[in-house]
Structure formats: structure tokens, C-alpha cells
Amino acid sequence: MPGFFGESDVLKTIQLLPGIQSSGEGNSGFYVRGGSIDQNLILYDHGNIYNAGHLFGFFSVFNADAIQTAEIMKGDIPANYGGRLSSVLNIQSPIGNMQHYKGNLGIGLIFSNLHIEGPLLKEKASFLLAARRTYVDALIQPFLKPTSSLKGLKFYFYDINGKLSWQLNHKNQLNLSLYQGNDTYGFRSPEGALDAQFSWANFSTSLQWWHFFNANQNMHLQLNASDYQFDTYMSMEIYKMLVTSGIRDYSVLWEMTSQKRKKQEISYGVDYTFHRFTPNRYNAEAGS
């Protein structure tokens, strides 16, 4: 996979495929056959990810250590995904190792990452944890003069991926997955008169249950919650203002899959999603 600052990125990889074009040099956004960026449905463990970019789009929110499979569908989108105009990117996280513990710690130019997985109950339950965070802003602060315009600069992102898996028996399996990511960019004038901060965050969690009736038929039930928030905070002397916008989803999915023949599979089910939109919410103060 091509690396940006030495880091592999799944969104940079799919931009190399036919019919997919980058939204800009080094940017994680992508166009599919002329559609816009927001016409792509991006799912992580079936949870909706509305903003897939870190650091103003230079990195995607997907940690390579927390990806098992990534599937891109361009054009002919199956009905069970609900539908977007351009494409569906479906990313699934791996199940933690149920035999033994393993992990790694990486230190990069931009961020450091941690990955650990192992059994909670051998052959029955496992966990997986992957996290990363940038630290450029923290490293430069001790070397700045008190009067520097970069003093007090906040410029970082982090994300955390977690998954718990239970193999209840040979016919039932439970997975609980979690994703939390945040970007913060803020600055303060040397005199402290002006303080501004911009932050955006993705959150997604899902509980999935698979029941296997036999080798050719299974049932899938999933509960999911996802949230995207964008906040703008500014203060100047006695004035303060906070502007918040976001999208929050709650969904339930029930699906049956039957394999009649070697190359024929039939799926049917019900998917319900409740959207809550917050276009803009203002909170302002002046003096006391």
C-alpha cells in the first residue's frame, strides 16, 4: 500500500482504482465516476462515518491495524446498503486472536500507534484494541518563545478502535465494536485576547449477533449508533461563542441469508435508521 509520511492508508489505496479520483493531492477524500465526496457511503463495521478525514483530509480515520477487509462498490449498489449516489465503501474490523496475545507499538513522523489483541477466554472470547495520536504540537511547544504566534497552538488528532468477540457456541457469535476519533485545531494570540478552537469527531458503535441455522442459512441482527459533531469555539475579551453542528444515527438491521446453490445467494431483511440533524446550535455569552 502507498504510504503518506510513511503511513499506509486504505483511502489512498482505493484512489488508485479505475473510476476513482482523489479530491486533491494528499487528500483522503475521493470522487467516484464524477460524483461528489458526500455521495459516497462509508461504513466501518456497518456504522456510518460522515467525515473520513484526519488533519484536514491528509489522513483517513481508518487505522490499518484495525482493518480486516475493505470492499468498494461503484455504481451497482445492493439494496441492503440503503443507497448513495456514487459508491459504498464497506470496511470490516478483524476479530482478536483467540489463541495467544500479540501486539505492536509504532513511532512515526506524524503519530504513534498501539495495537494489542488476545484471548479473554481461550477459544471463546477475544479483544482487539488499536489507537494512535499525533504529537507535533506538544513537541514544539517547549522550543517556542512566549511571544511566538504558535505558542498555545493545538493541532492534533487521535482515534481508538476496539472490538470484543464471543463465540457462544458453533451456531452463535456476538461482536461488539467501537470507534472514536477526534481532530482539534486551535490557536491563541500571544496576549491571550483571542482564543479559537475548531474540532470535529466521529463516533460509532455496533452490536452484532450471527446465528447459523446450518451451513447454507444464517441470520444477522445488528444494533448501531453513530455520531458526528463539528464545533467552533471563539472568545475575545468578554465575548464567547460556541457553534455546534452534527448528525446522530440510531439503526437496527435484521437480515437472513440463504445459499441455494454454489453460485446463488438470496438475502432479505429489514433496516431502520433514525437520523437526528443539528444544522447549527449557538451558545453565546457577553460579560457576565
N, C-alpha and C positions, 0 to 999 in steps of 0.2 A: 504494500500500500504506500502511496506517496506520502511523505511527511512534510509538515509545515513547522519550522523551527524544531525539527527532529521528532515531531509527534504525529502518529498516524491518526487519520480522521476518516470515518466512514462516509461522510457527506462529500469530502474532497474526492473520494474514490468513485462514487456514483456519477460525479460530474464528468468523468472520462467516458461514460457510456453513450452510445448513439441516442440522439433525440433529447439529451440533457445538456444544459448550458449553465455555466456559472453566472451568478449575478454580479460578479466583479472579481478582480484579481485577489486571491487570498481569502475570498468571502465564502461562507458556508451556505448561503442561500443559493437556490437553483431554479431554473426555468425548465419546464418540460413541454416541448413542442409548441413554444410560443406563449404558454400560459404564464400568469404571474406567480410570485412566490407564495402568496396566501391561497392559491388554488391547489396546493399540494397538501394531502392529509398525511401527517407524520405521527406514527403510533409507536410507543415504547411499552411493551407488554400490554398492548391494547389500550393504553392510556394516551389521551390526546396531548401532544406537545405543540403549543401555539407559537413559541419562539425558540427555534432550534439553534440559535447562535449565541456564543460567548464572546466577550471582548469586541463588541460591535461587529460581530459576524466573522471574525478571523478564525474562531474555533467553533466546532459544533458542541452541543451539550452532551454528546454521547461518548462516554469513556470506552475506549477499545477493550479494556479489561472486563467490561460488563456487557459484552455483545456476544451472543451465540450465533444468530443468523440475522441477515438483513435482506429483505425482498422488496424490489421496486416494481410497481405495476404502472405501465404507461398506456393510457388510452382505455382499454377494455377492463374496467374495474368491476369486480364481483359485487353483487348487491349487498352482501353481508357487511361491507365496509361503510355503508351509508352514503358514500359518494362524495367526490370532489371533482372539479372540472378537469384537472390536469393529471394527477397521479396519486398513488398511495405508496408510502414508504413504511413498511411494517418491520420493526426491529424487535427481536426477542432476546431476553437476557438468559444466560446459562443457569443451570441448576448446580448448586455447590457440590463439591466432591463428597460422596458418602462413604469413602474408604479411608482417606487419610487427610491430614491438614497440609496446606501449601499456601504460599503467598509470595509477594514481591513488593519491594519498595524502590521507586524510581525518582531520581532527582534530575530535572530538566532545566533548560534555559528559561522557560516561562513559568512552569509549575512543577510541583512534585506530586506523586501519586502513590497510593497504597492499595494493595489488593490482597485479600485473605479469604480463604474458604476452607470448609472442612465439615466433618460429621458432627451433628448434635447427638444423634443416636445411630450407631453404625448400621448401614443398610436400610435405615428407616427415615431419618431426617437429617437435613444439612442446612448450612447457611452460606451466604456469599456477601462480602462487603467490599466495595470499591469506592475510593474517594480521591479527590485531587483539589489543589488550591494553588493559585498564583501568589507570589510574594514580592513582586518587583517594587511595589510602593513601600513595603515595610523595609526593604533592603536599602533604599536610597535615602530614607529619612535621616539617619544619623549623620550623613555626609552633607546635608544641606544647611546653609546659613539661616539664621532665624528670620531674615528679611527676604528669603527666596520665595518666589511666587509658587514654587512646588511644595513648600512647607505645609503639611496638613493634607496633602493630596491623597485621596482614596481612589484606588484603581485596581480592582481585583475581582476574581470570580472563584466560585467553588461549586462542586457538585458531589452528591453522595448517592450511591446505588446500593440497595440492599435486597436480599431475597432469602426467604425461608421456604423450604420444600419438605413435605411429608409424604412418604409412600405408605398410606394407611394399610393397604393390602394389595394384592395383584390386580384388583379391579378399581381402586380408588386412589386418587392422588390430589393433594392440595398444594397450592403455591401462593405465597403472599409476597408481593414485590413492592418496592418503594423507590421513588426518585425525587430528589430535592436539589435544585440548582439555583444559584443567585449570582447576579452581577451588580456591582456597585461602582459608581464613578462620582467622586465628589471633590470639591476644592474649597479653600477658604482664603480670603485675602489676608496679606501679612498683618494688617491692623486688626483683623477679625471682624470688620464691619459687614462683610458679605460672606455668607455660608450657603453653599448649594450642594445638593446631592441628588443623583438620579440612580434608581435601582429597579431591576426587573427580575422576576423569579418565576420558575416553573415548579410545580409540584404534581406528582401523580402517584397513586397507589391503587393496587388491584388485588383482589382475592379470587383465585381461580380453582374450580373443582372439576376434575375429569372423572367420569365413571365409564368403565369399559364393560359393556354387556358381553361382548365376545370379540374375536379378532377382527370382525368386519363392522362392528357398530359401537359408537361411543357417544356420550353426552358431555357437553361442556357448559358450565354455569359460571358466570363472572359478575362480580360487583366492582365498580370502578369509580374513583373520584379524582378529578384533576383540577388544577387551578393555575391561572396565570395572572400576575399582578405587575403593574408598572407604576412607580411612584416618583413624583417630582417634589422635592422639598427645597425651599429657599427662605432665608432670613436675612434681613438687613436692618440693623439697629433695632427699632421697636416693632418691626413688621415681620410676620412669619406666615408662610403659606405652604400647604400640602395639597397636592393634586394626585388623586388615585384613580386608576382605571384597571379593568381586569375582566376575565372570563372564568366562570366556575362551572364545571360539569359534574353531574352525577348520572351514572348509567348502569343498566343491568342488561346482561346478554344471556340468552338461553339458546343452545344450538345442538342439533342432532346431526350426526354424520354417519352415512352408511355406504359401504363399498360393495356394490353388487357384483361387479366383475373386476378383472385385473386392471382395466383402464377406465372404469366408470365409477364415479363417486357422486353421491347425492347428499346435499346439505340443506337443512331448513331450520328455521328458528325465529326468535323474536329479539329485537334490540330496542331498548327505550333509553333516551337521553334527555335529561333536564338541564337546560342551559340557563345560567344566570349572568347577565351582562351588566357591567358597571362602566358606562361610557366615560363619565367624569364625575368625581366627587371632590368637592372643595372644602377645605378647612383653613380658615384664615384668622389671624389674630393681629391686633394693633394695640400696643401698650399693654395695659392690664386687662 
